[in-house]
Amino acid sequence: MTAVAASDEWTDGTGVRQPGGQVHAWQPGHNETVCGLALSRTALRRFPHVPFDFRPTDTLTRADRIGWICPRCLGATRARPRRMRVFRRP
């Protein structure tokens, strides 16, 4: 499961921390994001309870607390169509 690492956080009405600012994909147990940023050097906060379920078609507005979604993380977590390779003799 891929979780979220973000540059900022906010607390929702139930008291649960939520990501804000710049958002990256992160796999729990690793010390870097999917795109290769070190969590300690970039001061990104970990959110293991928030799944990274963003899509390239998602649009952000001024009302969103998330300001930017890493395009490299989007590409790395995107589901790819599975193609069958058929071997053919020339």
Order of alpha helices (4+ residues) and beta strands (2+ residues): beta-beta-alpha-beta-beta-alpha
